[in-house]
């Protein structure tokens, strides 16, 4: 029997190739109506800090998503991986800011930027299932960060952001894998609350 770690490793490889193909033929990546539909479930007026990410490689583009967050007068933040930490911190984005290359060659905001605790997170996915589980790149950074926030009794929403075709029947999960509240794609808003 194949162990779950091997299953996840193989799935990551396959999903990366699949996403590369999806990206090449994609015409729409951000659906404003579906984003606005989130407001039916999340009280946006109570949210001040929103975390997103800078899309890399063949990830769904976050450009329009991030602009929409700013247009809503929310304070946009991005994840930063600190040395020797398995958890993410989130730093405020300053307009017209130039990002520096962080760990794993991911664009990050400046070291001097203020650290915030978001109430709403948009999370990258290699794949997701209809049970609310995602598979990322294998570092477990979001899972560990969300576990820490829950332990501190901090309320937040976690929204996977991916192409609809990244949906899988079943993502193998381990005890520490965090269940998302929503997944937003270009075609659908999936709710798991």
VMD Tcl script that draws the C-alpha trace (Angstrom):
set ca {
  {0.00 0.00 0.00}
  {1.31 3.44 -0.95}
  {1.75 5.71 2.04}
  {0.08 9.13 2.13}
  {3.37 11.05 1.78}
  {4.13 9.23 -1.48}
  {0.54 9.75 -2.64}
  {0.82 13.48 -2.04}
  {4.21 13.69 -3.75}
  {2.88 11.96 -6.87}
  {-0.28 14.07 -6.83}
  {1.74 17.30 -6.58}
  {3.76 16.30 -9.63}
  {0.64 15.44 -11.65}
  {-1.27 18.54 -10.54}
  {1.63 20.83 -11.44}
  {1.67 19.44 -14.99}
  {-2.12 19.67 -15.19}
  {-2.11 23.29 -13.98}
  {0.50 24.23 -16.59}
  {-1.91 23.01 -19.29}
  {-4.91 24.78 -17.70}
  {-2.99 28.07 -17.54}
  {-2.02 27.93 -21.23}
  {-5.63 27.65 -22.37}
  {-7.23 29.87 -19.73}
  {-9.02 32.99 -20.94}
  {-10.64 34.11 -17.67}
  {-9.03 33.92 -14.26}
  {-10.91 36.33 -11.99}
  {-14.70 36.32 -11.78}
  {-15.91 39.49 -10.06}
  {-19.45 38.14 -9.58}
  {-18.20 35.06 -7.75}
  {-15.88 37.18 -5.62}
  {-18.84 39.42 -4.75}
  {-20.83 36.29 -3.86}
  {-18.41 35.78 -0.95}
  {-20.11 38.80 0.65}
  {-23.19 36.63 1.14}
  {-21.20 34.51 3.60}
  {-18.50 36.82 4.98}
  {-19.18 40.18 6.64}
  {-16.69 42.22 4.63}
  {-17.48 45.37 6.60}
  {-15.95 43.69 9.69}
  {-12.76 42.71 7.87}
  {-9.82 45.09 7.89}
  {-6.86 42.86 6.89}
  {-6.90 40.50 3.92}
  {-4.05 38.18 2.98}
  {-3.43 37.14 -0.59}
  {-0.41 35.94 -2.53}
  {1.60 36.82 -5.60}
  {0.91 34.15 -8.19}
  {3.97 32.34 -9.45}
  {4.58 29.85 -12.24}
  {1.22 28.65 -13.60}
  {-0.90 29.64 -10.59}
  {-4.17 31.42 -11.29}
  {-3.41 35.13 -11.55}
  {-4.01 37.11 -8.37}
  {-3.55 40.49 -10.06}
  {-7.26 41.34 -10.38}
  {-8.09 39.69 -7.05}
  {-5.50 41.81 -5.23}
  {-6.67 44.99 -6.96}
  {-10.26 44.24 -5.94}
  {-9.18 43.81 -2.30}
  {-7.51 47.24 -2.43}
  {-10.56 48.75 -4.18}
  {-12.66 47.59 -1.21}
  {-10.40 49.66 1.07}
  {-9.06 46.57 2.80}
  {-5.45 46.40 3.93}
  {-3.78 43.85 1.69}
  {-1.01 41.69 3.09}
  {1.25 38.97 1.75}
  {2.91 35.95 3.36}
  {6.53 36.01 4.45}
  {8.50 32.91 5.37}
  {10.90 33.68 8.16}
  {14.13 31.74 8.56}
  {13.76 28.60 10.64}
  {9.99 29.07 11.05}
  {7.32 26.69 9.85}
  {4.64 29.36 10.12}
  {3.92 32.34 7.90}
  {3.73 35.93 8.98}
  {1.82 38.50 6.94}
  {3.17 41.91 6.04}
  {1.16 44.92 4.87}
  {1.46 45.79 1.21}
  {2.40 49.35 0.32}
  {1.16 50.65 -3.04}
  {3.78 50.74 -5.79}
  {5.98 48.51 -3.66}
  {8.71 46.44 -5.24}
  {8.77 42.94 -3.81}
  {11.98 41.11 -2.99}
  {12.57 37.43 -3.64}
  {12.00 35.37 -0.52}
  {12.39 31.72 0.34}
  {11.44 29.36 -2.52}
  {11.78 32.36 -4.89}
  {8.39 33.72 -3.84}
  {7.90 37.53 -4.04}
  {7.57 39.03 -0.56}
  {6.96 42.55 0.78}
  {9.73 44.50 2.49}
  {11.26 43.46 5.80}
  {10.31 46.81 7.33}
  {6.60 46.47 6.48}
  {4.18 46.18 9.39}
  {3.12 42.68 10.40}
  {-0.66 42.10 10.58}
  {-3.03 39.25 11.41}
  {-5.51 38.88 8.54}
  {-9.15 37.97 9.06}
  {-9.48 36.65 5.50}
  {-6.88 34.57 3.65}
  {-6.74 33.75 -0.05}
  {-4.60 30.64 -0.31}
  {-2.81 29.08 -3.31}
  {-3.72 25.51 -4.26}
  {-2.22 22.88 -6.52}
  {-5.53 21.08 -6.15}
  {-8.65 20.96 -3.99}
  {-11.57 18.64 -3.38}
  {-15.25 19.13 -2.59}
  {-14.63 18.31 1.06}
  {-12.70 21.56 1.46}
  {-9.19 20.16 1.47}
  {-6.33 21.53 -0.62}
  {-2.91 20.34 -1.54}
  {-0.11 22.87 -1.73}
  {3.59 22.54 -2.37}
  {4.31 20.40 0.68}
  {5.82 22.83 3.17}
  {2.73 22.90 5.39}
  {3.17 26.62 6.03}
  {-0.51 27.54 5.72}
  {-1.65 24.49 7.74}
  {0.72 25.33 10.59}
  {-0.16 29.03 10.47}
  {-3.90 28.32 10.60}
  {-3.41 25.82 13.45}
  {-1.56 28.49 15.42}
  {-4.29 31.09 14.80}
  {-6.98 28.61 15.90}
  {-4.98 27.82 19.05}
  {-4.84 31.56 19.77}
  {-8.65 31.68 19.22}
  {-8.34 34.13 16.32}
  {-11.31 34.04 13.95}
  {-10.58 34.05 10.22}
  {-11.74 32.69 6.88}
  {-9.56 30.61 4.55}
  {-10.40 30.73 0.84}
  {-8.55 28.57 -1.66}
  {-7.94 30.34 -4.96}
  {-7.45 28.12 -8.01}
  {-8.66 27.20 -11.47}
  {-11.88 25.18 -11.46}
  {-10.16 22.33 -13.33}
  {-7.79 21.90 -10.37}
  {-10.68 20.19 -8.56}
  {-9.97 16.57 -7.61}
  {-12.28 13.82 -6.36}
  {-10.30 13.37 -3.17}
  {-7.20 15.06 -1.80}
  {-5.27 12.71 0.51}
  {-5.20 14.28 3.93}
  {-3.29 13.96 7.14}
  {-4.32 14.94 10.65}
  {-2.72 18.41 10.38}
  {-4.25 19.34 7.00}
  {-6.50 22.37 7.41}
  {-9.97 22.41 5.89}
  {-10.77 25.54 3.86}
  {-13.97 27.54 4.32}
  {-14.33 28.27 0.59}
  {-12.62 27.76 -2.75}
  {-12.99 30.53 -5.32}
  {-12.36 29.65 -8.96}
  {-13.07 31.43 -12.22}
  {-16.27 29.34 -12.58}
  {-17.57 28.61 -9.10}
  {-17.57 29.54 -5.42}
  {-17.45 26.37 -3.32}
  {-18.59 26.66 0.31}
  {-17.45 24.28 3.07}
  {-18.60 26.04 6.25}
}
mol new
graphics top color blue
foreach p $ca { graphics top sphere $p radius 0.5 }
foreach p [lrange $ca 0 end-1] q [lrange $ca 1 end] { graphics top cylinder $p $q radius 0.2 }
display resetview
